[in-house]
Each structure stands twice: as structure tokens, then as C-alpha cells.
Amino acid sequence: MTSEGFGIGPDWAGPEHEVVIPAGFELEDLRPLLPEVEALLTAHAPVTEEMIALAPRLRLVAKPGAGVDNIDVSAATRHGVSVTNVTGARGRAVAEHALFLMLHLARRAWLRGDPAWQDAVATQLGEKTLGIVGLGDIGSHLAHMGHGLGMRIIAHTRTPDASRMPDVPVRFVDLVQLLREADVVVLCVPLTEQTRGMIDRSALAMMKDDGYLINVARGPIVSTEDLLEAMRSGRLSGAGLDVTDPEPLSADHGLRALPHVLISPHNAGRTVESQAEALERMRTNVLLVLAGDAPIDPVHGA
């Protein structure tokens, strides 16, 4: 069993299983280990078809998060390998991080250390419109938080069912209407062929000039260069990015030079509480599959 160094020790999977932490997570680092591996654990490192094919004893690829875009699920299916993820464990943590990014930008905290902050006028989030793209676990938590601040909530989602959130008034709209109406747009959707590049030059042009864009989903949902162009031209008041494309951005990338762009290192879901829950769920999945049982969090199609 190999892992990505989640704070997992040698006895994490019990005395009957050996946990091996490789020196790196590229194919050449893993190649000597793959012939004996029964489970691969990954957070963000890719698990490719070539890796799977080189692991004849592999039974499971497990992840302590929701998105599986870094795992070749189709290849796993073809090779009879199960894939598990953990949904729901990090939703609140990521939503809180999105709220942090919103407050950081709205309160002009990026002026910290600049005398101009003393005279800067902040933006109040109450009575503003929060547009949430993707109303799954993260988006639902964020809707509750925004409603608690007195924000109007609009959402674009594949399943516009108001009964899912009976205590939060949510108005469901299409993406174009959301981009035009929202003061803050927060991306919470998974990366798919439909969402890849969703926020491009034309989408950014629809947003309010004093609007904010927050991405706590996946980097490729936003066209990085189109966002840079928009931010440099003053099209938006700020952007908060927990994910980027590529990831990480190079140290000299133009977005890093803009004070009203806050980039966090893809750590929105990493809290003491969420890590503990996600790792415990992943361990349960691993032990079940290695014992010949069905996991509690199967990825459908694997």
C-alpha cells in the first residue's frame, strides 16, 4: 500500500497491512512498488492507467476527498480495480474557506501593511447577492452561511430542487443569469468536460465590474489567462483562488502580482476536523475492500 503522506503511519491499516510512503509520486518513483501493491492512496497525485496496469495485485484506489479527476476511473474499471472517495467530510471546511476568501477581499485585507488601508472603504456582504455554481455539499453549506450573513442566494445546479434546502431561500437560475446578477460568484462544481473552461473571457465579461470570483472547485474550470486579463483591466474587484490551472502557478505568474487576488495552496478542505473524518472514512474503505467486502464510498463506474 502506498500513500501520499497524509499523516498516515506504518500501523494505519493494522498489523496485517504494510503501509509504504514512497519517495515521490511520479511513475518512476512508484514503479518498483507497483507489482506488490494492493491499494493506492492518493489526494492530488495522479493515478494513471499505466500505473494501474503495472500493479497486477491492485484492488483499490482510495482518496480522502470527493473529486476523482486525478484518477483514471475508466482504467480502474477495466482492470477490475475499485475506486473510493470521501464525500461530505470536507464540505463545511471548504465552504468556510470560501467565506474567508470573500471576507478577505470585501474587507480589503489585501491592503494589510499599506497605509491606504486606513482610508479604504470596505464592501458589506449583507444584502449582496451570492451566486453559487454547484449546490452539492460545499455549495449547500455556503448557502447557509451566506443566508446567515443576510445575503440573497442564487444558484446554478444540475438538480434545482428547493426541497433540498427548506430553511434557506434559494432562487435557481441559469449560469448566464447568475453571472450577471451575483455580487460574489463562488464555484463549487466538480471538474467535468462540461465545466472545464466554464469561466472564460465571455463569462467573466458578464460579471459585475465590482464583483468577486471565488474558486474552491478545480483550477481548469477557470481560464487562467482570461482571468488575468480581466483582473488587469479592472473588470473585477477581486478573486479568491484555492485552486489554479496549472497548480501551483509559477512564482512569477501575473496573478500572483495582483494584490486583490488571493491564492491559497489548495488547502480549503484541510482542517483538523475534516482531515480526521476523511482519513477515518478512507481507512474504513481500504479495510473493507482488502477484506473482500464492499466499500462504503464506492465511485460509480469503477
N, C-alpha and C positions, 0 to 999 in steps of 0.2 A: 504494500500500500504506500503510495506517495501522497504528499500533501503540499500545500503552498505556504506552510509556516503560519498557521492561524493561532499560535499559542498552543498547538497540539503537541503533547509529549509522547514518549515511546509507549506508555501504557494506556493511551487514549482509547484504543479499541479493545482493551482487555488483554490478558496474558496469552490468548490463543492467536493473536494477530500482531505482526511486527509492523510498526509504523516507520517509514523511511522518509526523511526530509532530504530531497536531492539538492545538489549544489546550485542548480539553476532549473529553469522550466522550459528551456528550448529542447527540441527533439534530441539533439546530440547529448544534452545532459541526462535525458531520460532513457536513451536507447539501451544502456547496459542494464537498466532495471526492468524494462517493459516485459521481457519474457516471463518473469515470475510474478508480475503484478496482478492482483485480483480486484483491486479498487483504485481508482484515481480520484483524488480530491482536488478541486480547483475553485478559486474565487474568480480571478480575472484572466489567468493564463489560459491560452487556447488548448483545447484537446481536439486534435485533428484526426482525420481518417487514417493517415499514415501511422500515427501513434497507436490508434486502436488496432490496426492490422498487425502491428508488431507485438501485441500483447495477447497471445492466444489464451491465456488464463483469465483475462479480464472479464469481470461480471458486472461491474458498476462504475459509472462516473457520477460523482456526487458533488453538489455545490451548496454552500451555506447562504445562498441568496436566491432571488427569484429569476432573474434573466439568464437564459441559457444560450445567448447568441455567440458565446465563445466556445461552445461545444458543438461538434458536428453530430447532432442528434440523429440525422438520417443515417450516417455511417454507423453509429452505435446500434441502431435498429437492425441494419443489415447484418451486423456481426453478432446479434443476439445479446447485446450489452444493455443493461438497464441504465437509465439516467434519472437522477432525482435532484430536485431543488428544494428550497425552503421558501414558501410564500407566507406573507403575513407577519414574519418575525421582525422585519425592518421597516414596515410601513410608517409607524409613528416616528421613528428616528429620522427617516428621510423627509417626512413632512415637516418636522421641527427644523431640520436644516434648511428646507426651502423657505420657511418663515424667517429664519435667521438671515438668509440672503436678502429677502425682501426688506427686512428692517434695516440691515446694514446699508442698503442702497437708499432707501427712503429717508433715513436719518443722516445721510451724507457722512457716514462714518469713515468713508474713504478719504475724507479730509483730515483725519486724525494726524496731529502733528503740524498741520498747516494753519497759520493764523486766520486764514479765510474761513475756517470752520466756525469761528466766533460769530460771524455775521451771516452765515449761511442759513437759508430758510429751508427747513425740512418739509417732507411730504407726509401727511397724515394718511394712514391706511384705512381708517374707519370711513365708511360711506363711499369708498372706492370700489371698483368692480374687479373681482378676482376671477380670471379666466383659467380654468383647469382643463388641460388636454389629457384625457385619460382619467377615468374615475374609478380606478381599482382601489387597492388597499392604501397606497400612498395618497392618491387624489382624494379619497374619502376622508382620510384623517385631515388632510389640508383643508378640505371644505368645512369641516367642523371648526378648525382653528380660525379660518378666515371669518366664518359666521360669528364666532366669539368676539372678534375684533370689530364687528359691525360692518363687514364688507358684504357687498352683493355678490352672490356666487353664480357664475355661469359655467357650463361645462360642455365639452365636446367629447363624446364617448361612443364606443360601439354599441353599448346597451343602455340607452337613455330611459332608465326606469326610476321614476321618482320614489317608488316604494322602498328602494334600497336605502334611502336616507330620509326617513319620515320626519326627523327632527331638524333638518336643515333645508331651507327653501332654495332649491337649485333649479335654474332655468337652463334647459338643454337647447343648444344652438349648433349650427354647423360651424366648421372651422373658420370660414371667412368672417362670419358674424362675430365670432369670439375674438378674432384678431382685431377687428375694428372697434369693438366695444370695450375690451378689457383694459384697465389701467395697469394690471400686472398679469402677464401670461406665464403660467407655470406648466412645463412639460413633464408629464408623469407616465408616458406611454412606453410600451416595450418597443424594441427595435425590430421592425419587420420591413419587408420590401415596400409596404405601403407607407410606413412612417419615415423611412430613410430619406433624408433631404427634405423633409416636410417643411421646415422653416428655412426657406431660401430667400433670395432677393425680393421676389414678388410678395411673399408672405410678410417679410419684415416691413415692406412698404405699406402694408395695410394697417400696421400697428400705429397707435397714437405716438406723436412725436415726444411726449413726455412719459411714455410707457416704459415698463421694465420687463425684461425677458429673463426667466429663471429656467435652467435646465438641470433637473435632477434625474433624468431618464438615461439616455445614452447619447454620446457625443455625435454620432453620424446623423442624428435627427435634425441637427442644425448644420447648415453650410457655414463652416468656419470663416471662409474668406468673405462671404456675403455679410456675415455678422460684423466682421472687422470693418468692412466698407460702411455699413450702416452706423456703427459706433463712431467712426472717424468723422462722418458727415454730420453728426449731431442728431441723427434720426431718433435715437432713444436716450432716455435719461440714465439708463444703467442696465447692466447684465450681470447675472449671477450664475456661474457655471460650476457644477460639481463634476461634470464630465465634458470632455472635449474630443475633437477629432482633428489630428491624431491625439492620442493620450499617452504620455503627457505632451502638452505643447512644448515646443523648443523654448529655451530660456529667452531667446531674442524675438519671439513671435510678437507681432504688433499688438495683440490683445493684452499681453502682459504689461505693456507700457501705458495702458489707459487706466487712469485711477478709478474711473467709475465702472470698471469691470472687475468683479471679484471672482477669482478662480480658486476653488478648493480641490484638494487632491483625491477626488472620488472617494471621500470618506463619509458621505452623508449618512449612510446606514450603519456606521461603525460606532456604536455606543457600548458601554459596559453591559447594559441590559440586553440589547439586541444581539450582541456577539454571543452571550451566554445562551440565549434561547435558540439562535440559529445553529450553533455548534452542537447543542444537545439534540436538536431535531436531525441534523445531518448524521450524528453518531447513531441515532436510532435507525435511520435509513440504511446505513452501512451494515450494522449488525444484523438487521433483518434479512437483507439481501445475501450476505455471506452465510447466513444460517439456512438459506434456501426458501425464505419466506418473502411475501410481497412487501414492498416499502410503503410507508405512509404518505410519501410525497412523490409519486411517480410522475415523470414528464410524459404526457401522452404523445405517442408517436415513437417512443423509444422502447 
